[in-house]
């Protein structure tokens, strides 16, 4: 069963991507190890990819 998705405007998508990126950079900079920083940035990349993929499918 597909989960309902919320259609967002291009500007809202851009704002979300900027927020995800900004948060990831802050968290990665404060990470205790470089491996933790890589995990944080990798998770952010996955989040952005899923957001863009979902929007491309529905936008």
Secondary structure, 3 states (H helix, E strand, C coil): CCCCCCCCCHHHHHHHHHHHHHHHHHHHHCCCCHHHHHHHHHHHHHHHHHHHHHHHHHC
